[in-house]
């Protein structure tokens, strides 16, 4: 079995609209191992979102391959990709996407309930994670009763509850003030080490990216450089 959790090899994506072809990504190569951190930066339209969708198995590459936990992720059927995704990947977005009618505890429990874990197991795990992200005292609060930083902490706990091998984060601090953004970012780095997860962050914030470790810069769908 590969030592890498997530790999992209010769990855390319071209969209077709009649006779018109638009190449979005070309020959992308990357690997993520447990606890490894990587930032993907680039201007709007450089291909960051497309790359994230391909790595998450939400879209299929035109050429190349994505491997997740040693399996050829991009060649699987949609249903099998869903099973592998739910087991190995967690997601954190710029907007928290919490359900307004559920409190923090219920929102974090949700992925395990969908996976048909018992309510007792899901609640115990959710309580532990909310305590770890500093929200043990806010379990019964709904999203509208939480600050932006607190809502993002709930979203991080929700992403971790399935114990994924890798977290994919799309502008995770982009909707926060600078103080909350710093706190959430530090939390993500700490949890990355604590849970032995790989972490890939798509961001426009070069200062944040510089603290992550390895940085990939996309320019017109191609990797311009790697910096460690």
C-alpha positions as CSV (number, residue, x, y, z in Angstrom):
1,X,0.0,0.0,0.0
2,X,1.2,3.5,-0.8
3,X,2.5,5.8,2.0
4,X,0.4,8.6,0.5
5,X,-3.2,9.3,1.5
6,X,-4.0,11.4,-1.6
7,X,-2.2,11.5,-5.0
8,X,-2.7,13.2,-8.3
9,X,-0.8,11.9,-11.3
10,X,-0.8,13.7,-14.7
11,X,-4.1,15.2,-13.8
12,X,-5.8,17.3,-16.4
13,X,-9.3,18.7,-17.0
14,X,-10.8,20.1,-20.1
15,X,-14.4,21.2,-20.4
16,X,-16.2,20.9,-23.8
17,X,-19.1,23.0,-25.0
18,X,-19.9,22.0,-28.6
19,X,-16.7,22.6,-30.6
20,X,-15.3,24.8,-27.9
21,X,-12.7,23.2,-25.5
22,X,-11.5,25.0,-22.4
23,X,-8.5,23.5,-20.7
24,X,-8.6,24.2,-16.9
25,X,-5.9,22.0,-15.5
26,X,-2.8,20.5,-17.1
27,X,-0.4,17.8,-15.8
28,X,-0.9,18.2,-12.1
29,X,1.3,16.1,-9.8
30,X,0.9,16.1,-6.0
31,X,1.1,13.7,-3.0
32,X,-0.1,14.0,0.5
33,X,1.1,11.8,3.4
34,X,-0.4,11.5,6.9
35,X,0.2,14.7,8.9
36,X,1.5,16.5,5.8
37,X,0.2,20.0,5.0
38,X,-0.1,21.6,1.6
39,X,-1.5,25.0,0.5
40,X,-2.8,25.6,-3.1
41,X,-2.8,29.3,-4.1
42,X,-3.5,31.1,-7.3
43,X,-5.5,33.9,-8.8
44,X,-9.2,33.6,-9.5
45,X,-9.6,31.3,-12.5
46,X,-6.3,29.6,-12.1
47,X,-8.0,26.2,-11.5
48,X,-8.0,25.9,-7.7
49,X,-11.7,25.0,-7.4
50,X,-11.5,22.5,-10.2
51,X,-8.5,20.8,-8.6
52,X,-10.3,20.6,-5.3
53,X,-13.3,19.0,-7.0
54,X,-11.1,16.4,-8.7
55,X,-9.3,15.5,-5.6
56,X,-12.6,15.2,-3.7
57,X,-14.0,12.9,-6.4
58,X,-16.8,15.4,-7.1
59,X,-15.7,15.5,-10.8
60,X,-13.6,13.2,-13.0
61,X,-10.4,14.2,-14.7
62,X,-10.1,14.3,-18.5
63,X,-6.7,12.7,-18.2
64,X,-4.6,11.4,-15.3
65,X,-5.6,9.8,-12.0
66,X,-6.5,10.6,-8.4
67,X,-5.7,7.9,-5.8
68,X,-7.2,8.0,-2.4
69,X,-5.9,5.6,0.3
70,X,-4.1,3.6,-2.3
71,X,-7.2,3.2,-4.5
72,X,-7.8,4.6,-8.0
73,X,-10.4,7.1,-6.8
74,X,-11.1,8.8,-10.2
75,X,-11.8,5.5,-12.0
76,X,-14.5,4.3,-9.5
77,X,-18.2,4.5,-10.0
78,X,-20.0,7.5,-8.4
79,X,-21.4,5.3,-5.7
80,X,-18.1,3.7,-4.8
81,X,-16.4,7.1,-4.9
82,X,-19.0,8.3,-2.4
83,X,-18.2,5.4,0.0
84,X,-14.4,6.0,-0.2
85,X,-14.9,9.8,0.1
86,X,-17.1,9.4,3.2
87,X,-14.5,7.1,4.8
88,X,-11.3,9.1,4.1
89,X,-12.1,12.7,3.4
90,X,-13.4,15.6,5.6
91,X,-14.3,19.0,4.2
92,X,-14.2,22.5,5.6
93,X,-15.5,25.4,3.4
94,X,-15.4,29.2,3.5
95,X,-19.1,29.1,4.6
96,X,-19.8,26.7,7.4
97,X,-22.9,25.1,5.8
98,X,-24.3,24.2,9.2
99,X,-28.0,23.3,9.4
100,X,-29.7,26.3,11.1
101,X,-32.4,24.2,12.8
102,X,-29.8,22.0,14.6
103,X,-27.7,22.9,17.5
104,X,-23.9,22.5,17.5
105,X,-24.0,19.0,18.9
106,X,-26.6,17.8,16.4
107,X,-24.7,19.4,13.5
108,X,-21.4,17.6,14.4
109,X,-23.3,14.3,15.0
110,X,-24.9,14.4,11.5
111,X,-22.2,12.6,9.5
112,X,-22.1,9.6,11.9
113,X,-25.9,9.5,11.9
114,X,-25.9,9.4,8.1
115,X,-23.4,6.6,8.4
116,X,-25.9,4.8,10.6
117,X,-23.9,4.9,13.8
118,X,-25.9,4.7,17.0
119,X,-27.1,8.0,18.5
120,X,-25.1,7.2,21.6
121,X,-21.9,6.7,19.7
122,X,-22.4,9.8,17.5
123,X,-23.2,12.0,20.5
124,X,-20.2,10.9,22.5
125,X,-17.9,11.5,19.7
126,X,-19.4,14.9,18.9
127,X,-19.2,16.0,22.5
128,X,-15.5,15.0,22.6
129,X,-14.7,16.9,19.4
130,X,-16.6,20.1,20.4
131,X,-14.7,20.1,23.6
132,X,-11.4,19.7,21.7
133,X,-12.2,22.7,19.5
134,X,-13.1,24.8,22.6
135,X,-16.9,24.6,22.4
136,X,-17.8,22.2,25.1
137,X,-19.9,24.9,26.7
138,X,-21.8,25.7,23.4
139,X,-23.3,22.3,22.6
140,X,-26.9,23.4,22.6
141,X,-26.4,26.6,20.7
142,X,-27.7,26.9,17.2
143,X,-25.6,28.5,14.4
144,X,-27.4,31.9,14.7
145,X,-26.3,32.0,18.4
146,X,-22.7,31.4,17.6
147,X,-20.0,33.8,16.3
148,X,-18.4,33.3,12.9
149,X,-15.3,31.8,14.4
150,X,-17.4,29.5,16.6
151,X,-19.5,28.3,13.6
152,X,-16.3,27.5,11.7
153,X,-15.0,25.5,14.7
154,X,-18.3,23.5,14.7
155,X,-17.7,22.9,11.0
156,X,-14.1,21.6,11.7
157,X,-15.4,19.3,14.4
158,X,-18.0,18.0,11.9
159,X,-15.3,17.4,9.3
160,X,-13.2,15.3,11.8
161,X,-16.0,13.2,13.3
162,X,-15.6,10.4,10.8
163,X,-11.9,10.3,11.5
164,X,-10.9,11.0,7.9
165,X,-7.4,10.4,6.5
166,X,-7.4,13.8,4.9
167,X,-9.0,17.2,5.3
168,X,-9.7,19.4,2.2
169,X,-10.3,23.0,3.1
170,X,-11.6,25.6,0.7
171,X,-10.8,29.2,1.9
172,X,-11.6,28.1,5.5
173,X,-10.8,31.5,7.0
174,X,-12.0,33.6,4.1
175,X,-15.3,34.6,5.8
176,X,-13.8,35.6,9.2
177,X,-12.3,38.6,10.7
178,X,-8.5,38.5,11.2
179,X,-8.5,37.5,14.8
180,X,-11.0,34.7,14.3
181,X,-9.2,33.6,11.1
182,X,-5.9,33.3,13.0
183,X,-7.6,31.3,15.8
184,X,-9.3,28.9,13.4
185,X,-6.1,28.5,11.4
186,X,-4.1,27.6,14.4
187,X,-6.8,25.2,15.5
188,X,-6.6,23.4,12.1
189,X,-2.9,23.1,12.3
190,X,-3.0,21.7,15.8
191,X,-5.7,19.2,14.9
192,X,-3.8,18.2,11.8
193,X,-1.0,16.9,14.0
194,X,-3.2,15.6,16.8
195,X,-5.4,13.4,14.4
196,X,-2.6,12.5,12.0
197,X,-4.7,13.8,9.1
198,X,-3.3,15.1,5.9
199,X,-4.4,18.7,5.3
200,X,-4.8,20.5,1.9
201,X,-5.9,24.1,2.0
202,X,-7.0,26.2,-1.0
203,X,-6.5,29.8,-0.1
204,X,-5.9,33.3,-1.6
205,X,-4.1,34.3,1.6
206,X,-0.4,34.1,0.9
207,X,0.5,34.8,4.5
208,X,-1.6,31.9,5.7
209,X,-0.2,29.6,3.0
210,X,3.4,30.5,4.0
211,X,2.7,29.0,7.5
212,X,1.3,25.7,6.2
213,X,4.5,24.2,4.7
214,X,4.5,23.1,1.1
215,X,2.8,25.5,-1.3
216,X,1.7,24.8,-4.8
217,X,0.9,27.9,-7.0
218,X,-1.5,27.4,-9.9
219,X,-1.1,29.7,-12.9
220,X,-3.5,29.1,-15.8
221,X,-4.1,25.5,-14.6
222,X,-0.5,24.6,-14.3
223,X,1.8,24.2,-11.3
224,X,4.2,27.1,-11.4
225,X,6.4,26.2,-8.5
226,X,6.7,24.3,-5.2
227,X,7.9,26.0,-2.1
228,X,8.7,24.4,1.2
